[in-house]
C-alpha cells in the first residue's frame, strides 16, 4: 500500500446506483455533479442495469467488474445491491468503504420499504444523500494522513473480493437465460408428451373394450347359429 498514491487515486465514484437484488429493479441513483457533466455515462448506466438483472442468489456479495476503461464495484447487503463506477486506479478498499456507508444510510432511511417499492427509482430523492456521502469522502482526502493505517488494514481485508470482466458476467447471464429457456421447452414438451400418452391410453382402452364387445357379439351369434 503506497500512501503517496492517494492524491491520484482518491477520485470519487463517477456513478452510484442502488437496486433490489431479487429482481434488479433500480431504487435510487446519484446525481451527476457539474464536474462530471462532460462525461457520458449513459452507456455505463445501461451496463449497470444489465449487471443488476444478472444477479442471482449465487452472485458474490462483493465483486469488482472490469468494464474498460472503468471498473464497477458492488456489494449486496440486505437484499439490495449498491454499485459504484470508478476509475481503474481507484482503490477497491475505499470503493467498498464508500458503498458500505451508502448502504448504512439507505438501510436506516428505507430499509423497511425496499420490497414495497413498485416502480423504478422509487427512492430517487436519496440521490442527494448519496452525493452528500460522496462529498464527505472527498473532503476526507485532506485529512487522510491520520487514516492511512486504517485504510491499509481495510485493504488487507478485501483480498477475497471477486474480480470479473463485464463480458464474462453478461455471457454467464445469457447462458443461464438459455438454460432457463431450454428447461422451459423441456417442461412444455413433457406436458405435451403426458397429454398424448393419456390420449393414447384412452384410445387403447376404448379399442380393447370394442374388441371385447365384438368378440362377445360374435360368440352370441355363433351360439345362436350352432344351437338354434
N, C-alpha and C positions, 0 to 999 in steps of 0.2 A: 504494500500500500504506500503510495507516494503522496504526502500531503501537498507538495508543491504543485501537483497537477489539478488540485481542486479549483483553482481560479479559472481553469479552462473547462473543467468537467461540469461545474455547477451551473448549468443552464436548465431551467425548469421544464417540466413536461410540456410539449407543444400542444398536446390534446389529451383530455381525460374524459373517459366515458364510463358510465355505470349501467349495468344491465342485469336482469334477472337470469340466473344461470340455468334454470329449468327450461325456459323457452326462448331465451335470447332477446326478450323484449327490452329495449333501451329505456332506462328510468330517468337518467339525467346526464348532463354533459357540461364541460367547462365552456366559458365564454371566451372567444378569441380576443386576445389582447391587441392593442394597437401595434405593438412591436412585432406581432405575428401576422398582421394584416396582409403582408406581402407574400405569405406562404399559402399555397393552395393545398388545403388539407382534405378536400372533398374525396379524393381517391383513397386516402387513408381512413377516412370515416367509413367508406364503403367496405374496406378490408376489415376494419374493426367489427362491423356488423356481421361479416361473414364468420369471423372468429367466434363471436357470441353464438351464432347459430350452430357451430360445430361442437360446442361444449357438451359434455356428457358426464355422467357420474364417474367415469374413468379418467376424466381430464385431471392433470396435475393441479394441486391447489395453488402452486406458484409456477410461473413459467415466463421465459423471455423468448420472444419470437422475432427472428430477423426478417425485416421487410425492407430491403435496401431501397434508399440509403439510410433508413431509420430503423428503430427497434421498438417493438411493443413489449411492455411488461404488464403482467396481470396477476392479481391474487383473487381467490374465491373464498369468501367468508360469509357464513350465514345464508347461503343460497344466492348470494349476489357476487357478480364479477366486477372488479374495479380494474380498469385498464388505462394505462398511460402510454403515450407515444413520445419517445425520447430520441435524442441524437445518439449515434453508436458509441460515442466516447463517454456517455453519461453513466455514472456509477450505478450498477444494478442494486447495490445495497441502499443507496439513497432513494432510488426509484421505488423500491418496496416499502421503505420507511414512509415515504410520501403517500403511497397508496393505503398503507395501514392507517395513517392519520385521516385520510378521506373516509375510509371505512368506519372508523370510530365515530366521526361526526355524523355521517349519514345514518348509521345504526341508531345513534341516540335520537335523532330527529324523526326518522321514518322507519325504524326497524319493525314496528308493529303493522305497517301499512304496505309492506312490499308486495304481498300476494293479493292485495285488494286493488292494485293498480291495473286498470283495464285498457288504458291507451298508452302508446309510446310517449316517453318523456313526461310521465305523469308528475315527476318531481323536478321539472325543469328549473324552478326557482332556486334549487340547490346549487345551480351553476355559479351563482355569486359566492356561495360558501366555498366551492372548490377553488375559485380564483383567490379568495382570501387566504386559504391554506397555502396556495402556491406562493402568494406574496410573502407570507411568513417564512417559508422555506428560502425564498430569495433573500429576504432581509437577514436571515440567519447566516448567510455567507460571510458577512462582515464580522460575525462573532464566532467563526468556525474554529479558531485556534484552540479554545478550551474543549471543543467537541471532537477533535480528531481521533483521540484514543477510543472514544465510544463508537465512532463511525467505523474505525478499523476493526473493533471487536464484532460489530454487526456484520461487516463484510465477510468475516470468517464464518458467519453463520448462514450464509446464503450459497455455500458451495454446492448444496444439494438441489439448487434450483435447476429445473429442466430448461435447456436451450433448444429451440427448434427453428426451422425455417418455415415461413408462412406457406410456401408452396406445398411442403410436406403436410402441414396442418390441414390445408384445404383439400388436398388429394385424399388424405385419410378420411375426411368427412365425406367426400364424394364416394369413396369405397364403401363406407358404412351405408350411405344412401342407396347405392346399387345393391348391396346385400339385402337391405330392407325391402327394396322393390322386388328382388328375386324371391325373398321369403313370402312376400305378399302374393306373388304369382303362384308359388307352390301351394299356398293355403287355398287360393281360389281353385287351382287345379284339383286339389284334394277334395274340396267340397263338390266340384263337378263330378269327380270320379265316384264319390259316395252316392250322389244323386243318380248317376247312371247305373251304379251297381244295384241300388234299390229298385230301379225300374226293370232291370234285367231279372232280378229275383222275382219281381211281381209277374213278369211275363212267363218265367219258368214255372212259377206256381200255378198260374192260370192254364198254361199248356198241359201241365201234369193233371190238373183237375179235368180238363176237356178230354184228355186221353183216357182217364179212368171212366168218365161218363160214356165215351164212345165204346169202350170195352164192355161196360155193363149193358148198353143197348144191344150190342152185337150178341152178347151172351143170351139176353132175353129173347131176341129174335131167333137164335139158334135153338133155344129150348122150345119155343112155340112151334118152330118148324119140325123139330125132331119128335115131339110128343103129341102134337095136335095135327 
